[in-house]
Amino acid sequence: MGNGSYKRHIAKTITWRLVGTLDTIFLSWLITGNPLTGLKIGFSEMATKMILYYAHERAWFRIKLPDSQKRHLIKTITWRVVGTIDTILLSWFISGNPLTGLKIGFAEVLTKMILYYFHERLWYRINFGLDKRNRAKKWKRT
């Protein structure tokens, strides 16, 4: 496992968190009707989700499933379970209402799965941090 994989996973963590946070802020604002609550929920997730996402990314790096759409779909589902539980708990804590937490968490299931799937597919096309893939491409060109 090369040093580049850590850089890749950190970069993926940051880009996903930006996309995910914007989605959370928007959905939380729509559901609560309060933009400040949306911001509080979205920004509180920045810390928890970055840690959880990085751990998820490292775990999946060790799983020996071939790179495919099936792998990306399974990875999407496992991340969404972790992410939804985190969102529900944070939204409940910040809003003070368990029903609000459930509404926000379940609203995100669909939007986040779609966004995450496309994020994974995009990163699959990017060679940043994949030393083996980069070396293989160099060999093919020569």
C-alpha positions as CSV (number, residue, x, y, z in Angstrom):
1,M,0.0,0.0,0.0
2,G,1.7,3.2,-1.2
3,N,1.8,6.5,0.4
4,G,-0.3,7.9,-2.4
5,S,-3.4,5.9,-1.3
6,Y,-3.5,8.0,2.0
7,K,-3.4,11.2,0.0
8,R,-6.1,9.9,-2.3
9,H,-8.4,8.9,0.6
10,I,-7.9,12.3,2.3
11,A,-8.7,14.1,-1.0
12,K,-11.8,11.9,-1.6
13,T,-12.8,12.6,2.0
14,I,-12.6,16.4,1.5
15,T,-14.4,16.5,-1.8
16,W,-17.2,14.2,-0.6
17,R,-17.6,16.2,2.6
18,L,-18.1,19.4,0.6
19,V,-20.8,17.8,-1.5
20,G,-22.4,16.0,1.5
21,T,-22.4,19.1,3.6
22,L,-24.1,21.3,1.0
23,D,-26.8,18.6,0.6
24,T,-27.3,18.3,4.4
25,I,-27.5,22.1,4.8
26,F,-30.1,22.4,2.0
27,L,-32.2,19.4,3.1
28,S,-32.1,20.5,6.8
29,W,-33.2,24.0,5.9
30,L,-36.0,22.7,3.8
31,I,-37.3,20.3,6.5
32,T,-36.9,22.6,9.5
33,G,-37.7,25.9,7.6
34,N,-34.7,27.4,9.5
35,P,-31.5,28.2,7.6
36,L,-29.5,28.5,10.8
37,T,-30.5,25.0,11.9
38,G,-29.5,23.7,8.4
39,L,-26.1,25.4,8.9
40,K,-25.6,24.0,12.4
41,I,-26.4,20.4,11.3
42,G,-24.4,20.7,8.1
43,F,-21.3,22.1,9.8
44,S,-21.5,19.7,12.8
45,E,-21.4,16.8,10.3
46,M,-18.1,18.1,8.9
47,A,-16.1,16.7,11.8
48,T,-18.0,13.5,12.4
49,K,-18.4,12.6,8.7
50,M,-14.8,13.3,7.7
51,I,-13.6,10.9,10.4
52,L,-16.2,8.3,9.6
53,Y,-15.7,8.6,5.8
54,Y,-11.9,8.3,6.1
55,A,-12.3,5.1,8.2
56,H,-14.8,3.7,5.7
57,E,-12.5,4.5,2.8
58,R,-9.5,2.8,4.5
59,A,-11.7,-0.3,5.2
60,W,-12.8,-0.5,1.6
61,F,-9.2,-0.1,0.4
62,R,-8.5,-3.5,2.2
63,I,-11.6,-5.3,0.8
64,K,-10.6,-7.4,-2.1
65,L,-13.6,-6.8,-4.4
66,P,-12.7,-6.0,-8.1
67,D,-13.3,-2.4,-9.1
68,S,-16.7,-2.4,-10.7
69,Q,-20.0,-0.8,-10.6
70,K,-21.1,-3.5,-8.2
71,R,-18.3,-2.6,-5.8
72,H,-19.2,1.1,-6.0
73,L,-22.9,0.2,-5.4
74,I,-22.1,-1.9,-2.3
75,K,-19.7,0.8,-1.0
76,T,-22.4,3.4,-1.5
77,I,-24.9,1.4,0.5
78,T,-22.5,0.7,3.4
79,W,-21.5,4.4,3.6
80,R,-25.1,5.5,3.5
81,V,-26.0,3.4,6.5
82,V,-23.2,4.9,8.5
83,G,-23.9,8.4,7.2
84,T,-27.7,8.2,7.8
85,I,-27.3,7.1,11.4
86,D,-24.8,9.9,12.0
87,T,-27.2,12.5,10.4
88,I,-30.2,11.2,12.4
89,L,-28.4,11.5,15.7
90,L,-26.9,14.9,15.0
91,S,-30.1,16.3,13.6
92,W,-32.0,15.0,16.7
93,F,-29.5,16.5,19.0
94,I,-29.3,19.9,17.3
95,S,-33.1,20.3,16.6
96,G,-34.1,18.7,19.9
97,N,-36.7,16.7,18.0
98,P,-36.2,13.0,17.2
99,L,-38.8,13.2,14.4
100,T,-36.8,16.0,12.7
101,G,-33.7,13.9,13.0
102,L,-35.5,11.0,11.3
103,K,-37.0,13.2,8.5
104,I,-33.6,14.7,7.7
105,G,-31.8,11.4,7.9
106,F,-34.3,9.6,5.6
107,A,-34.5,12.5,3.2
108,E,-30.8,12.2,2.7
109,V,-30.8,8.6,1.9
110,L,-31.8,9.1,-1.7
111,T,-30.0,12.3,-2.4
112,K,-26.8,11.2,-0.8
113,M,-26.8,7.7,-2.5
114,I,-27.1,9.3,-5.9
115,L,-24.4,12.0,-5.1
116,Y,-22.1,9.4,-3.6
117,Y,-22.4,7.0,-6.5
118,F,-21.4,9.7,-9.0
119,H,-18.6,10.9,-6.7
120,E,-17.2,7.3,-6.6
121,R,-17.5,6.9,-10.4
122,L,-15.7,10.2,-10.9
123,W,-12.9,9.3,-8.5
124,Y,-12.6,5.9,-10.2
125,R,-11.5,7.8,-13.3
126,I,-9.0,9.9,-11.4
127,N,-5.5,8.4,-10.9
128,F,-4.4,10.7,-8.1
129,G,-2.8,8.6,-5.4
130,L,-2.9,5.3,-7.3
131,D,0.8,4.6,-7.8
132,K,0.2,1.1,-9.3
133,R,-2.3,2.4,-11.8
134,N,-0.1,5.3,-12.8
135,R,2.9,3.0,-13.3
136,A,0.8,0.6,-15.4
137,K,-0.3,3.5,-17.7
138,K,3.3,4.6,-18.2
139,W,4.3,1.1,-19.2
140,K,1.5,0.9,-21.8
141,R,2.5,4.2,-23.4
142,T,6.1,3.0,-23.9
